[in-house]
């Protein structure tokens, strides 16, 4: 095939990815076609069978190696980074029994919290974040007591 045919095919596949619900598959076939066309444009003269083999290999290998990673990044571009919350201290807004759940305030935001301590956390107590599971913080009672009582 002529090099420009591969370029046109690659462009059509990329445009089809935008308009069709293909779940992010056609991108890899489109890029592979563009690469085969670029090789032809640069003067690499491959037999038609070698062009198709190169197209298929590039498509499948890139699909298997890259699709999952790229799709995960595209689906969660604005996920907040909550790991820095580990070690931070919040103020309990509710009574949270040992092993129970309640609410704490941390950095001006109210969070769902799970008490991982063997002691109950009382409203106004300081508690330290030990882990983050989704939007729930695993907390333990801080050794320090608040200097100012918590007001609702």
C-alpha positions in Angstrom: 0.0 0.0 0.0 1.1 3.6 -0.5 2.3 5.5 2.5 -0.5 8.0 2.2 -3.1 5.2 2.4 -1.7 4.3 5.8 -1.8 7.9 6.9 -5.5 8.3 5.8 -6.4 5.0 7.5 -4.7 6.1 10.7 -6.5 9.4 10.6 -9.9 7.8 10.0 -9.3 5.4 12.9 -8.4 8.2 15.2 -11.5 10.2 14.2 -13.7 7.1 14.6 -12.4 6.7 18.2 -13.8 10.2 18.9 -17.3 9.5 17.5 -17.8 5.8 18.2 -18.1 4.1 21.6 -15.1 1.8 21.1 -13.8 2.0 24.7 -10.4 3.3 23.7 -9.3 0.6 21.2 -9.1 2.3 17.8 -6.5 4.8 19.0 -3.8 2.1 19.0 -4.8 0.9 15.6 -4.8 4.5 14.3 -1.4 5.3 15.7 0.0 2.0 14.3 -1.3 2.9 10.8 0.2 6.4 11.1 3.6 4.8 12.0 3.5 2.4 9.1 2.6 5.4 6.8 5.5 7.5 8.3 7.9 4.7 7.6 6.8 4.7 3.9 7.1 8.4 3.8 10.6 8.2 5.1 11.5 5.9 2.2 11.4 2.5 4.0 10.1 0.2 1.2 8.3 -2.8 2.8 6.3 -5.5 0.9 2.6 -5.3 1.5 2.7 -8.4 3.8 5.4 -6.8 6.0 3.4 -3.6 6.2 0.3 -5.5 7.4 2.4 -7.5 9.8 4.0 -4.4 11.2 0.6 -2.7 11.6 -0.9 -5.7 13.4 2.2 -6.1 15.7 2.3 -2.4 16.6 -1.4 -2.3 17.2 -1.7 -5.4 19.4 1.5 -4.8 21.4 0.7 -1.1 22.2 -2.9 -2.1 23.0 -1.8 -4.7 25.5 1.0 -2.7 27.1 -0.5 0.8 27.2 -4.3 0.8 27.0 -5.0 0.0 30.7 -2.5 2.6 32.0 -3.7 5.4 29.7 -7.4 4.6 30.2 -6.9 4.7 34.0 -5.2 8.1 33.8 -7.9 9.5 31.5 -10.8 8.2 33.7 -9.3 9.6 36.9 -7.6 12.8 36.0 -8.8 14.8 39.0 -8.6 12.2 41.8 -7.4 14.1 44.9 -4.2 13.0 46.5 -5.3 12.0 50.0 -2.1 10.3 51.1 -0.8 13.6 52.6 -3.6 13.3 55.1 -1.9 10.4 56.8 -0.4 11.7 60.0 -2.6 14.8 60.1 -4.7 15.6 63.2 -8.4 16.4 63.0 -11.1 17.2 65.5 -13.9 14.7 66.2 -17.3 16.2 65.5 -19.2 13.1 66.9 -18.7 10.5 69.5 -16.9 7.7 67.7 -16.9 4.3 69.6 -14.0 2.0 69.2 -14.4 0.3 65.8 -17.3 2.6 65.0 -17.7 5.4 62.5 -18.4 9.1 62.8 -17.2 12.5 61.5 -14.1 14.5 62.0 -13.1 17.9 60.8 -9.7 18.2 59.0 -8.4 21.2 57.0 -11.9 22.8 57.1 -13.6 19.8 55.7 -15.8 17.2 57.3 -14.7 13.6 56.7 -16.2 10.2 57.4 -13.9 8.6 60.0 -13.5 5.0 61.3 -12.1 4.7 64.9 -9.2 2.2 64.8 -8.4 2.8 68.5 -9.4 0.6 71.4 -10.7 3.8 73.1 -13.7 5.8 72.2 -13.1 9.2 70.6 -15.3 11.9 72.1 -16.6 15.0 70.3 -13.9 17.6 70.4 -11.0 15.1 70.8 -8.0 15.3 68.5 -7.5 12.2 66.4 -4.7 11.3 64.0 -5.3 9.9 60.5 -3.6 6.5 60.0 -5.0 5.4 56.7 -7.3 6.5 53.9 -9.9 4.2 52.3 -11.8 6.0 49.6 -13.4 9.0 51.4 -13.2 7.4 54.9 -10.3 8.2 57.2 -9.0 5.6 59.6 -8.2 7.5 62.8 -6.8 6.9 66.3 -7.2 9.1 69.4 -4.3 11.6 69.5 -2.2 11.6 72.7 -2.7 15.4 72.8 -6.0 16.9 74.1 -7.5 20.0 72.4 -6.6 23.2 74.1 -9.9 24.9 73.0 -13.2 22.9 73.2 -14.8 22.1 69.9 -17.9 24.2 69.1 -20.5 23.1 66.6 
